[in-house]
Amino acid sequence: MNAEVKTEEQKKKEVRNRRHFSIRLNVFFMLTFLLFSMLIVRLAYLQFVEGPSLKERQTSLITKGVSIPPIRGNIYDSKGQPIAYSISTQSLYFTLKTGMKQETAEALAAKLVKLFKDKGDPNAEPMTAEDVVKAMDIKGRTHLPFQQRRIKSGLTKEEIAYLSEHRDEYPDVEIVEESIRQYSPDRVAAQLVGYMAKMKGAKQNLDFYKKINEDQSDPALKYLDTEDVGYDGIELMYQKELRGLNGYKSYQIDSMSRIVGDMKLTKPVKGQNLYLTINRKVQLTAQQAILDQIATTRASTAKALKDAQPTTGYAVAIEVATGKVVAMASMPDYDTNVWQGGISQEELDEITPAMGNGAIREVFPPYKDPKERSQHPTSLVPLGSTQKPLTILTGLMEKLITPSSTWNDPGYFQFGRDGQAEVQNASRAYNGVLTPTKAIAKSSNAFMAKMVGNELYLRKGKKSVDIWDQHMKEFGLGVKTGSGLPKESPGIVDYFNSATRDSYQSAMIYASFGQQGKYTALQLAQYAATLASHGKRMKPLLVDHTTDAEGNVVTTMKPEVLNKIDLPDSYWRTIENGMAQVKVEGFDNVRYDFYRKTGTSQQQGVGKRKFVENAVFISFAPQDKPKLAVAVIVPDGGYGGWGAAPIARKIFDAYDAEVGLTDAGPRPPLGSNETIDMTQQP
């Protein structure tokens, strides 16, 4: 009986246990279900809600890093000799790791200072431990945590070797190759090539850079404030081709910008190399010839030079058929290597007068005293008598004269009410009966004024100025040459102002013999080359071709005709026959025939001086098939035939020796075993 009762109780207990177990099991499953549900909801939230932001965060982590400035392409002369080039230097950089303490940084600095002392350049200024710690910037006062800090540039071979062999002892530093811009010490076309400056300053001063980083998301193309960029000349004109592409070092970092992952490196890409049209020997000859002529003129007692006070000179030589500029000299010049590593205000003040390229724009003479500087002309001077071949062509084109027209030149031409105004020849020289050809040969101001300037006004009235301007621009005067050089001047046209200020008649008369426009040496060279080619105004080419870092040609520049003036052969012969007879100094015993025109432009109102005389000269050679045109301007240089022509002679001779003025090719300078062909004298 008791056993049966006990069994019943056990059964009841088992039922209760099963019921409790079932409840617990249900609770367990419910809790498990709730946990999995929460997990699924959380995963869904992460994927669909937080997913984009997390993905963006992940991307930002792996792209945070430091851009490496590109390696700039080189600039070579026409024969492949370097003019401006980037040299590699090894620099030591420090990377701040998470949790680095001050004492650890100081210990590393002490080791580095000892290394620099033992293995570094003994002539370099020594670094102290304080200098190194400051450069490490472990408190992040000037750098973000992930940014590398440059400790030292220009490591010696011994320093590099030691650091490479003991890399494990210096885990937080690495050697980085950088480039420094160097310029040839012989100063080849310094102002034409230009110079470089920091991007931080360039973007404030030059429009070219102000918006160059706008909408630029590619880190390879984005300009860095710390990089050097072209600031003038070819360096600026071809900035994009020369620059190349940034390199990039990227790190995985945490929310505090601390490095938490490995570094990834994208190497910088070198920019294109430029091969200029400049012939080094012709260029250096032009530069030295200007300096020599300035010294000769200032020391001369000759009547033609006695009042001259030159301090500057400009010359351009351009190939007639192609427009290639083989020389562009602006003197005095300066050593552009002065820009390396920054420049002091004292150094800047010293070189400022020589920085501008006076062959393409207005620059002032190198006088520190402003009062003295105002007593001398700038690089933009009137053409003087070099205008006269174009004046005759204008007269022929407008049917004011014919090749056989004549006029008896008494030495002057009177005009205005009752003939009160008068234009005189030099020394009021009487020339007698002149044709257009003889008027060029004799350089008659009176003929130009009477037969072209005045006649154009009488026939066309107020339209005469516009007609004159059109013809000037067709030959490149009063308009940019098309070279593309930064800051190139179109010259200064005075005849429009003169027409409204004085009279249309006087404007045309004074313009006819070169007193109503001021132009650059490059404009005069283009004008001379246009005469030489019988009317093809060529775009001046400064770069022949570009190559990539491996030497493969990227771009080849082709000759470009800007405009063409079609005229009868008789018109060209009229001016050439006159130019062949112009008397000139400095061309004794030349081995080639040539056309030329001298100019002595009188300039009034230069400070307190009554007037100054600027030496101007244009020429092209040889006569049968002109190959080279040369223009020379020496402000305050006296008579053009004396103060400018000898410079052109040296340029022609240098070109003849280097390239050759004929199809026969280069001819070496005259030697002791050579005889001069006297039949080739002009």
C-alpha positions as CSV (number, residue, x, y, z in Angstrom):
1,M,0.0,0.0,0.0
2,N,2.7,2.4,1.0
3,A,4.6,1.4,-2.2
4,E,1.6,2.3,-4.3
5,V,1.2,5.6,-2.6
6,K,4.9,6.4,-3.0
7,T,4.6,5.6,-6.6
8,E,1.8,7.9,-7.1
9,E,3.7,10.7,-5.4
10,Q,6.6,10.0,-7.6
11,K,4.5,10.2,-10.6
12,K,3.1,13.6,-9.5
13,K,6.6,14.8,-8.9
14,E,7.8,13.7,-12.3
15,V,4.8,15.5,-13.9
16,R,5.7,18.6,-12.0
17,N,9.4,18.3,-13.1
18,R,8.5,17.8,-16.7
19,R,6.2,20.8,-16.5
20,H,9.0,23.0,-15.0
21,F,11.5,21.7,-17.5
22,S,9.1,22.5,-20.3
23,I,8.7,26.0,-19.0
24,R,12.4,26.5,-18.7
25,L,13.0,25.1,-22.1
26,N,10.4,27.4,-23.5
27,V,12.0,30.3,-21.7
28,F,15.4,29.3,-23.1
29,F,14.2,29.1,-26.6
30,M,12.4,32.4,-26.2
31,L,15.5,34.1,-24.9
32,T,17.6,32.5,-27.7
33,F,15.1,33.7,-30.2
34,L,15.2,37.2,-28.8
35,L,19.0,37.3,-28.8
36,F,19.2,36.1,-32.4
37,S,16.5,38.5,-33.4
38,M,18.4,41.4,-31.8
39,L,21.6,40.2,-33.6
40,I,19.8,40.1,-36.9
41,V,18.3,43.5,-36.4
42,R,21.8,44.8,-35.4
43,L,23.4,43.3,-38.4
44,A,20.7,44.7,-40.6
45,Y,21.2,48.1,-39.0
46,L,24.9,48.0,-39.5
47,Q,24.5,47.0,-43.2
48,F,21.8,49.3,-44.3
49,V,22.1,52.2,-41.9
50,E,25.7,52.4,-40.7
51,G,27.2,50.5,-43.6
52,P,27.9,53.5,-45.9
53,S,29.5,55.6,-43.2
54,L,31.6,52.6,-42.0
55,K,32.6,52.0,-45.6
56,E,33.6,55.6,-46.0
57,R,35.5,55.5,-42.7
58,Q,37.3,52.4,-43.9
59,T,38.2,54.1,-47.2
60,S,39.4,57.2,-45.4
61,L,41.6,55.2,-43.2
62,I,43.5,53.6,-46.0
63,T,43.9,56.8,-48.1
64,K,45.2,59.0,-45.3
65,G,48.8,59.7,-46.0
66,V,51.5,62.0,-47.4
67,S,51.9,63.2,-51.0
68,I,55.4,63.0,-52.4
69,P,56.2,65.9,-54.8
70,P,56.7,64.8,-58.4
71,I,60.1,64.7,-60.0
72,R,60.3,67.6,-62.5
73,G,61.4,67.1,-66.1
74,N,64.6,68.6,-67.4
75,I,65.1,71.4,-69.9
76,Y,67.8,70.9,-72.5
77,D,69.2,73.1,-75.3
78,S,68.9,72.3,-79.0
79,K,71.7,69.7,-78.8
80,G,70.6,68.0,-75.7
81,Q,72.8,69.6,-73.1
82,P,71.1,70.4,-69.8
83,I,70.0,73.9,-68.9
84,A,67.6,73.2,-66.0
85,Y,67.6,69.8,-64.4
86,S,66.4,68.0,-61.3
87,I,69.1,66.3,-59.2
88,S,68.3,63.7,-56.6
89,T,69.1,64.2,-52.9
90,Q,68.5,61.9,-50.0
91,S,66.6,63.2,-47.1
92,L,65.9,61.6,-43.7
93,Y,62.2,61.6,-42.6
94,F,60.7,60.6,-39.2
95,T,57.3,58.9,-38.8
96,L,55.5,59.3,-35.5
97,K,54.2,56.0,-34.1
98,T,51.4,55.7,-31.6
99,G,52.4,56.2,-28.0
100,M,55.9,57.5,-28.6
101,K,57.1,59.3,-25.5
102,Q,59.2,62.4,-25.2
103,E,62.2,60.6,-23.7
104,T,62.1,58.1,-26.5
105,A,62.2,60.9,-29.1
106,E,65.0,62.6,-27.2
107,A,67.0,59.3,-27.2
108,L,66.5,58.9,-30.9
109,A,67.5,62.5,-31.5
110,A,70.7,62.0,-29.6
111,K,71.6,58.9,-31.7
112,L,70.9,60.8,-34.9
113,V,73.0,63.8,-33.9
114,K,75.9,61.5,-33.2
115,L,75.4,59.9,-36.5
116,F,75.4,63.2,-38.3
117,K,78.5,64.3,-36.6
118,D,80.4,61.1,-37.4
119,K,79.2,60.4,-40.9
120,G,77.9,63.8,-42.2
121,D,79.4,66.6,-44.1
122,P,82.0,68.2,-41.9
123,N,81.5,71.6,-43.6
124,A,77.7,71.6,-43.0
125,E,76.2,73.5,-40.1
126,P,75.8,70.9,-37.3
127,M,72.4,69.9,-36.0
128,T,71.7,69.7,-32.2
129,A,69.5,67.3,-30.4
130,E,67.1,70.2,-29.8
131,D,66.9,70.8,-33.6
132,V,66.1,67.2,-34.3
133,V,63.4,67.0,-31.5
134,K,61.8,70.1,-32.9
135,A,61.8,68.7,-36.4
136,M,60.2,65.4,-35.0
137,D,57.3,67.4,-33.7
138,I,56.0,64.6,-31.5
139,K,53.3,66.9,-30.0
140,G,51.8,67.5,-33.4
141,R,52.1,71.3,-33.3
142,T,52.9,71.6,-37.0
143,H,52.1,68.2,-38.4
144,L,49.2,65.7,-38.2
145,P,50.2,62.5,-36.5
146,F,50.4,60.5,-39.8
147,Q,52.5,63.1,-41.6
148,Q,56.2,62.5,-42.0
149,R,58.6,65.0,-40.6
150,R,61.8,65.9,-42.5
151,I,64.8,65.8,-40.2
152,K,67.7,66.5,-42.6
153,S,68.3,66.9,-46.4
154,G,71.4,66.2,-48.4
155,L,72.5,63.0,-46.6
156,T,76.1,62.0,-47.4
157,K,76.9,58.5,-48.8
158,E,78.3,57.6,-45.4
159,E,75.1,58.5,-43.6
160,I,73.0,56.6,-46.1
161,A,75.2,53.5,-45.9
162,Y,75.2,53.5,-42.1
163,L,71.4,54.0,-41.8
164,S,70.8,51.2,-44.4
165,E,73.1,48.8,-42.5
166,H,71.5,49.6,-39.1
167,R,67.9,49.9,-40.1
168,D,66.7,47.9,-37.1
169,E,68.2,50.5,-34.8
170,Y,66.3,53.3,-36.4
171,P,62.8,51.9,-36.9
172,D,61.0,55.2,-37.0
173,V,63.1,57.0,-39.7
174,E,63.6,56.3,-43.4
175,I,65.6,57.7,-46.3
176,V,63.5,59.5,-49.0
177,E,64.7,60.6,-52.4
178,E,63.8,64.1,-53.3
179,S,64.7,66.4,-56.2
180,I,66.3,69.9,-56.3
181,R,66.2,72.2,-59.3
182,Q,69.6,73.1,-60.7
183,Y,70.5,75.5,-63.5
184,S,73.5,75.4,-65.7
185,P,76.3,77.6,-64.2
186,D,76.9,79.3,-67.6
187,R,73.5,81.1,-67.3
188,V,72.1,80.0,-70.6
189,A,69.0,82.3,-71.3
190,A,68.3,82.8,-67.6
191,Q,65.2,85.0,-68.0
192,L,63.8,82.9,-70.9
193,V,64.1,79.6,-68.9
194,G,62.7,81.3,-65.8
195,Y,62.8,80.1,-62.2
196,M,60.8,78.3,-59.6
197,A,59.2,79.2,-56.3
198,K,57.0,77.6,-53.6
199,M,53.4,76.8,-54.6
200,K,52.2,78.5,-51.4
201,G,53.4,81.9,-52.7
202,A,52.7,81.3,-56.4
203,K,49.0,80.6,-55.9
204,Q,48.7,84.0,-54.2
205,N,50.5,86.0,-56.9
206,L,49.9,84.2,-60.2
207,D,46.5,83.6,-61.7
208,F,47.7,80.3,-63.3
209,Y,47.8,78.7,-59.8
210,K,45.0,80.4,-58.0
211,K,42.3,77.8,-58.9
212,I,44.4,75.0,-60.1
213,N,43.4,72.7,-57.3
214,E,39.7,73.4,-57.5
215,D,37.6,70.2,-58.1
216,Q,40.8,68.2,-58.1
217,S,40.2,64.8,-56.4
218,D,43.1,62.9,-57.9
219,P,46.0,63.0,-55.3
220,A,48.5,62.5,-58.1
221,L,47.5,65.8,-59.8
222,K,46.9,68.0,-56.7
223,Y,49.5,70.7,-56.1
224,L,51.2,70.8,-52.7
225,D,51.9,74.0,-50.9
226,T,55.4,72.8,-50.2
227,E,56.4,71.9,-53.8
228,D,58.4,74.2,-56.1
229,V,56.5,75.3,-59.3
230,G,57.4,77.3,-62.3
231,Y,57.1,81.1,-61.7
232,D,58.3,82.7,-64.9
233,G,59.6,81.9,-68.4
234,I,59.6,78.4,-69.8
235,E,59.4,76.9,-66.3
236,L,55.9,78.5,-66.0
237,M,54.9,78.3,-69.6
238,Y,55.4,74.5,-69.6
239,Q,54.5,73.9,-65.9
240,K,52.0,71.1,-66.6
241,E,54.3,69.2,-68.9
242,L,57.3,69.5,-66.6
243,R,55.6,68.7,-63.4
244,G,54.8,65.0,-63.5
245,L,52.6,63.2,-61.0
246,N,52.7,63.1,-57.2
247,G,53.7,60.0,-55.4
248,Y,51.7,58.9,-52.3
249,K,52.4,57.2,-49.0
250,S,49.2,56.0,-47.3
251,Y,48.6,54.6,-43.9
252,Q,45.8,53.0,-42.0
253,I,45.0,55.3,-39.1
254,D,42.6,55.4,-36.2
255,S,40.2,58.1,-35.2
256,M,43.0,60.0,-33.5
257,S,45.0,60.1,-36.8
258,R,47.5,57.6,-35.3
259,I,49.1,55.1,-37.6
260,V,47.7,51.6,-36.9
261,G,48.6,49.8,-40.2
262,D,51.3,49.3,-42.8
263,M,52.4,51.9,-45.2
264,K,51.5,51.7,-48.9
265,L,53.7,53.5,-51.5
266,T,52.9,54.9,-54.9
267,K,56.0,56.3,-56.5
268,P,56.0,59.8,-58.1
269,V,56.1,60.0,-61.9
270,K,58.7,62.2,-63.6
271,G,57.5,65.0,-65.8
272,Q,58.3,65.5,-69.5
273,N,61.7,66.8,-70.7
274,L,61.8,69.8,-72.9
275,Y,64.3,70.3,-75.7
276,L,64.5,74.0,-76.5
277,T,65.3,75.6,-79.9
278,I,68.0,77.6,-78.2
279,N,71.5,76.9,-79.5
280,R,73.8,77.1,-76.5
281,K,76.8,78.6,-78.2
282,V,74.8,81.2,-80.2
283,Q,73.0,82.1,-77.0
284,L,76.1,82.6,-75.0
285,T,77.7,84.5,-77.8
286,A,74.8,86.9,-77.9
287,Q,74.9,87.4,-74.1
288,Q,78.6,88.1,-74.1
289,A,78.4,90.3,-77.2
290,I,75.9,92.6,-75.5
291,L,78.0,93.0,-72.4
292,D,81.1,93.7,-74.5
293,Q,79.3,96.3,-76.6
294,I,78.0,98.0,-73.5
295,A,81.5,98.3,-72.2
296,T,82.9,99.4,-75.6
297,T,80.2,102.1,-76.0
298,R,80.6,103.5,-72.5
299,A,84.4,103.8,-73.1
300,S,84.1,105.2,-76.6
301,T,84.8,108.8,-77.6
302,A,83.4,108.3,-81.1
303,K,80.8,111.0,-82.1
304,A,78.1,108.4,-82.7
305,L,78.5,107.1,-79.2
306,K,79.7,110.0,-77.1
307,D,76.4,110.7,-75.4
308,A,75.4,107.0,-75.0
309,Q,75.0,105.6,-71.5
310,P,73.9,102.0,-72.0
311,T,73.5,99.5,-69.2
312,T,71.2,97.0,-70.8
313,G,70.9,95.2,-74.2
314,Y,68.6,92.7,-75.8
315,A,68.9,90.4,-78.8
316,V,66.8,87.8,-80.5
317,A,67.8,85.4,-83.4
318,I,65.1,83.5,-85.1
319,E,65.2,81.1,-88.0
320,V,63.3,82.5,-91.0
321,A,61.7,79.3,-92.3
322,T,60.6,77.7,-89.0
323,G,60.3,80.5,-86.5
324,K,62.7,78.6,-84.1
325,V,64.3,81.0,-81.7
326,V,68.0,80.1,-81.5
327,A,68.9,82.9,-79.1
328,M,67.1,85.3,-76.8
329,A,69.4,87.4,-74.7
330,S,68.4,89.9,-72.0
331,M,71.4,91.5,-70.3
332,P,72.5,91.8,-67.6
333,D,71.3,88.4,-66.3
334,Y,71.7,86.6,-63.0
335,D,72.3,83.1,-61.6
336,T,68.9,81.4,-61.1
337,N,70.5,78.9,-58.7
338,V,70.1,81.7,-56.1
339,W,66.5,80.5,-55.6
340,Q,67.5,77.2,-54.1
341,G,66.6,76.8,-50.5
342,G,65.0,80.3,-50.3
343,I,66.3,83.7,-50.9
344,S,67.0,86.7,-48.6
345,Q,65.5,90.1,-49.1
346,E,69.0,91.4,-49.7
347,E,69.6,88.8,-52.4
348,L,66.2,89.6,-54.0
349,D,66.9,93.3,-54.1
350,E,70.2,92.6,-55.8
351,I,68.8,90.5,-58.6
352,T,65.5,92.2,-59.2
353,P,66.7,94.5,-62.0
354,A,67.9,91.4,-64.0
355,M,65.0,89.1,-63.3
356,G,62.7,90.4,-66.1
357,N,63.1,89.3,-69.7
358,G,63.6,92.6,-71.5
359,A,63.5,90.8,-74.8
360,I,59.8,90.3,-74.5
361,R,58.5,92.9,-72.1
362,E,59.4,96.2,-70.5
363,V,62.1,96.2,-67.8
364,F,63.9,99.0,-66.2
365,P,67.7,99.7,-66.2
366,P,69.6,98.4,-63.2
367,Y,69.9,101.6,-61.1
368,K,69.1,101.3,-57.4
369,D,68.4,105.0,-57.1
370,P,64.9,105.7,-58.5
371,K,65.9,109.2,-59.5
372,E,68.9,107.9,-61.5
373,R,66.8,105.1,-63.0
374,S,64.3,107.6,-64.4
375,Q,67.1,109.2,-66.4
376,H,67.4,106.1,-68.6
377,P,65.1,104.4,-71.1
378,T,63.4,101.0,-70.5
379,S,63.7,98.0,-72.8
380,L,60.8,99.2,-74.9
381,V,62.1,101.8,-77.3
382,P,60.9,103.3,-80.6
383,L,62.0,101.5,-83.8
384,G,63.7,104.5,-85.3
385,S,64.8,103.9,-88.9
386,T,64.3,100.1,-88.6
387,Q,60.7,101.1,-89.3
388,K,61.5,102.3,-92.8
389,P,61.4,99.1,-94.9
390,L,57.8,98.6,-93.6
391,T,57.0,102.2,-94.2
392,I,58.0,101.8,-97.9
393,L,56.0,98.5,-98.1
394,T,53.0,100.3,-96.6
395,G,53.3,103.1,-99.2
396,L,53.5,100.5,-102.0
397,M,50.5,98.5,-100.7
398,E,48.4,101.6,-100.4
399,K,49.5,102.9,-103.8
400,L,51.0,106.0,-102.4
401,I,54.2,105.4,-104.2
402,T,55.6,103.0,-106.8
403,P,59.0,101.3,-106.8
404,S,60.2,104.0,-109.3
405,S,58.7,107.1,-107.5
406,T,61.1,109.9,-106.9
407,W,61.3,112.9,-104.7
408,N,64.0,115.5,-104.3
409,D,65.0,115.4,-100.6
410,P,66.2,118.8,-99.3
411,G,67.0,117.3,-95.9
412,Y,63.7,118.2,-94.3
413,F,60.0,118.1,-94.8
414,Q,57.7,120.9,-93.5
415,F,54.0,120.4,-92.7
416,G,51.2,121.9,-90.6
417,R,49.8,125.4,-90.8
418,D,52.2,127.6,-92.8
419,G,54.8,124.8,-92.6
420,Q,55.6,125.5,-89.0
421,A,56.4,121.9,-88.2
422,E,59.4,120.3,-89.7
423,V,60.9,116.8,-89.9
424,Q,64.6,116.6,-90.5
425,N,67.1,114.0,-91.6
426,A,70.0,113.2,-89.4
427,S,72.2,116.3,-89.4
428,R,69.6,117.8,-91.9
429,A,71.4,115.9,-94.6
430,Y,70.5,116.8,-98.2
431,N,70.0,113.6,-100.2
432,G,68.8,114.9,-103.6
433,V,66.6,112.8,-105.8
434,L,65.5,109.6,-104.0
435,T,63.6,106.5,-105.0
436,P,62.1,104.3,-102.3
437,T,65.1,102.0,-102.5
438,K,67.6,104.9,-102.1
439,A,65.4,106.4,-99.3
440,I,66.0,103.2,-97.3
441,A,69.7,103.2,-98.1
442,K,70.1,106.9,-97.1
443,S,67.6,106.4,-94.2
444,S,65.7,109.6,-95.2
445,N,63.2,110.7,-92.6
446,A,62.0,113.4,-94.9
447,F,61.1,111.0,-97.7
448,M,59.1,108.7,-95.3
449,A,57.3,111.7,-93.9
450,K,56.5,113.3,-97.2
451,M,55.8,110.4,-99.5
452,V,54.2,107.9,-97.1
453,G,53.1,109.4,-93.8
454,N,51.7,112.7,-95.0
455,E,50.3,111.2,-98.2
456,L,48.5,108.5,-96.4
457,Y,46.8,111.2,-94.2
458,L,45.9,113.3,-97.2
459,R,44.2,110.4,-99.0
460,K,42.6,108.6,-96.1
461,G,42.1,111.3,-93.4
462,K,41.2,109.9,-90.0
463,K,41.1,106.4,-91.4
464,S,44.9,106.6,-92.0
465,V,45.7,105.7,-88.4
466,D,43.6,102.5,-88.6
467,I,45.1,101.6,-92.0
468,W,48.6,102.1,-90.6
469,D,47.9,100.0,-87.5
470,Q,46.6,97.2,-89.7
471,H,49.8,97.0,-91.7
472,M,52.0,97.2,-88.5
473,K,50.2,94.3,-86.9
474,E,50.5,92.1,-90.0
475,F,54.2,92.2,-89.5
476,G,54.0,91.7,-85.8
477,L,54.3,95.2,-84.4
478,G,51.8,96.2,-81.8
479,V,50.6,92.7,-81.3
480,K,51.9,89.7,-79.3
481,T,54.2,87.5,-81.3
482,G,52.4,84.3,-80.4
483,S,55.3,82.8,-78.5
484,G,53.1,82.0,-75.5
485,L,55.7,83.3,-73.0
486,P,54.2,84.6,-69.8
487,K,54.0,88.4,-69.4
488,E,54.9,89.0,-73.1
489,S,54.2,92.6,-74.1
490,P,52.4,93.6,-77.3
491,G,54.5,96.8,-77.3
492,I,53.3,100.3,-76.9
493,V,51.4,102.0,-79.7
494,D,51.5,105.8,-79.6
495,Y,50.0,106.9,-82.9
496,F,46.4,106.6,-81.7
497,N,47.0,108.8,-78.7
498,S,49.1,111.2,-80.9
499,A,46.3,111.5,-83.4
500,T,43.8,112.7,-80.8
501,R,46.3,114.7,-78.7
502,D,48.0,116.4,-81.6
503,S,46.7,115.7,-85.1
504,Y,46.2,112.7,-87.4
505,Q,48.6,114.3,-89.8
506,S,51.5,114.5,-87.3
507,A,50.7,111.0,-86.0
508,M,51.2,109.6,-89.5
509,I,54.3,111.6,-90.3
510,Y,56.1,110.7,-87.1
511,A,55.1,107.1,-87.3
512,S,56.5,106.9,-90.8
513,F,60.1,107.1,-89.6
514,G,59.7,105.1,-86.4
515,Q,58.7,107.5,-83.6
516,Q,55.2,106.4,-82.8
517,G,55.6,102.9,-81.4
518,K,57.8,101.0,-78.9
519,Y,58.4,97.4,-79.4
520,T,60.4,94.4,-78.0
521,A,63.4,92.7,-79.4
522,L,61.3,89.6,-80.1
523,Q,58.8,91.6,-82.0
524,L,61.6,93.2,-84.1
525,A,63.0,89.8,-84.8
526,Q,59.6,88.4,-85.9
527,Y,59.2,91.6,-88.1
528,A,62.7,91.1,-89.7
529,A,61.9,87.4,-90.3
530,T,58.6,88.3,-91.9
531,L,60.5,90.6,-94.3
532,A,63.0,87.9,-95.0
533,S,60.4,85.3,-95.8
534,H,58.5,87.7,-98.1
535,G,55.4,87.9,-95.9
536,K,55.1,84.8,-93.7
537,R,54.8,85.8,-90.1
538,M,55.8,82.7,-88.2
539,K,55.0,81.8,-84.6
540,P,58.2,82.0,-82.5
541,L,59.0,78.4,-81.4
542,L,60.9,78.0,-78.2
543,V,60.5,74.2,-77.7
544,D,61.4,71.8,-80.4
545,H,60.0,68.6,-78.8
546,T,59.2,66.9,-75.5
547,T,60.0,63.4,-74.3
548,D,58.9,61.2,-71.4
549,A,61.3,60.0,-68.7
550,E,62.4,57.1,-70.9
551,G,63.3,59.4,-73.8
552,N,60.3,58.6,-76.0
553,V,59.1,61.7,-78.0
554,V,55.7,62.9,-76.6
555,T,55.2,66.1,-78.7
556,T,57.0,67.6,-81.6
557,M,56.3,71.3,-82.3
558,K,55.6,72.2,-85.9
559,P,56.2,75.6,-87.6
560,E,53.1,77.7,-87.7
561,V,52.3,80.6,-90.0
562,L,50.3,83.2,-88.1
563,N,49.4,85.3,-91.2
564,K,50.7,85.9,-94.7
565,I,51.1,89.1,-96.7
566,D,51.1,88.5,-100.4
567,L,52.9,91.2,-102.3
568,P,54.5,91.5,-105.8
569,D,58.2,90.5,-106.0
570,S,59.0,94.0,-107.1
571,Y,57.9,95.3,-103.7
572,W,60.2,93.0,-101.8
573,R,63.1,93.8,-104.2
574,T,62.5,97.5,-103.6
575,I,63.2,97.2,-99.9
576,E,65.9,94.6,-100.1
577,N,67.9,96.6,-102.6
578,G,67.8,99.5,-100.2
579,M,68.7,97.3,-97.1
580,A,71.7,95.9,-99.0
581,Q,73.2,99.4,-99.3
582,V,72.8,100.5,-95.6
583,K,76.1,101.5,-94.1
584,V,76.9,99.6,-90.9
585,E,79.9,99.1,-88.6
586,G,81.2,95.8,-87.3
587,F,80.6,93.7,-90.4
588,D,84.0,94.0,-92.0
589,N,85.2,90.9,-93.9
590,V,82.0,88.8,-93.4
591,R,81.8,85.6,-95.4
592,Y,78.1,86.0,-96.2
593,D,75.9,88.7,-97.7
594,F,73.0,90.1,-95.7
595,Y,70.2,92.6,-95.6
596,R,70.1,95.1,-92.7
597,K,68.6,98.3,-91.4
598,T,70.0,100.4,-88.6
599,G,68.0,102.6,-86.3
600,T,68.8,105.4,-84.0
601,S,65.6,106.2,-82.2
602,Q,65.5,109.5,-80.5
603,Q,63.5,109.4,-77.3
604,Q,62.4,112.6,-75.6
605,G,61.2,113.1,-72.0
606,V,63.5,110.6,-70.4
607,G,64.0,112.2,-67.0
608,K,65.7,115.6,-67.2
609,R,67.6,114.7,-70.4
610,K,66.5,116.5,-73.5
611,F,66.6,113.2,-75.5
612,V,68.4,109.9,-75.6
613,E,69.4,107.8,-78.6
614,N,68.7,104.1,-78.6
615,A,70.7,101.8,-80.8
616,V,68.4,99.5,-82.8
617,F,69.3,97.0,-85.6
618,I,67.6,94.4,-87.7
619,S,69.1,92.0,-90.3
620,F,68.8,88.7,-92.1
621,A,71.2,86.5,-94.0
622,P,72.1,85.3,-96.5
623,Q,70.5,87.4,-99.2
624,D,69.6,84.7,-101.7
625,K,67.8,82.4,-99.2
626,P,67.6,84.1,-95.8
627,K,68.0,81.6,-93.0
628,L,68.5,83.7,-89.8
629,A,66.9,87.0,-88.8
630,V,68.5,89.0,-85.9
631,A,67.2,92.0,-83.9
632,V,69.2,94.0,-81.4
633,I,68.1,96.8,-79.0
634,V,70.6,98.7,-76.8
635,P,68.7,101.4,-74.9
636,D,70.7,104.5,-74.6
637,G,73.2,102.9,-76.9
638,G,73.8,105.7,-79.4
639,Y,73.7,105.1,-83.2
640,G,72.3,101.7,-84.2
641,G,75.0,101.1,-86.8
642,W,77.6,101.6,-84.1
643,G,76.0,100.5,-80.8
644,A,73.9,97.5,-81.9
645,A,75.1,96.1,-85.3
646,P,78.4,94.7,-83.9
647,I,76.3,92.5,-81.6
648,A,74.4,91.1,-84.5
649,R,77.6,90.3,-86.4
650,K,78.8,88.1,-83.6
651,I,75.4,86.3,-83.5
652,F,75.5,85.6,-87.3
653,D,79.1,84.3,-87.1
654,A,78.3,82.0,-84.1
655,Y,75.2,80.6,-86.0
656,D,77.3,80.2,-89.1
657,A,79.9,78.2,-87.2
658,E,77.3,76.1,-85.3
659,V,74.5,75.5,-87.8
660,G,75.5,77.2,-91.0
661,L,74.0,80.1,-92.9
662,T,73.9,78.1,-96.1
663,D,72.8,74.6,-97.0
664,A,76.5,73.5,-96.8
665,G,76.2,73.4,-93.1
666,P,78.4,74.8,-90.3
667,R,81.5,76.8,-91.1
668,P,84.2,77.0,-88.5
669,P,85.5,80.4,-87.4
670,L,88.1,82.0,-89.5
671,G,91.5,80.5,-88.8
672,S,95.1,81.3,-89.7
673,N,94.9,79.0,-92.7
674,E,91.7,80.4,-94.2
675,T,91.5,83.2,-96.7
676,I,88.6,85.7,-96.8
677,D,86.5,85.8,-99.9
678,M,86.4,89.5,-100.5
679,T,83.6,89.1,-103.1
680,Q,81.2,88.3,-100.3
681,Q,81.6,91.7,-98.6
682,P,78.4,93.8,-98.7
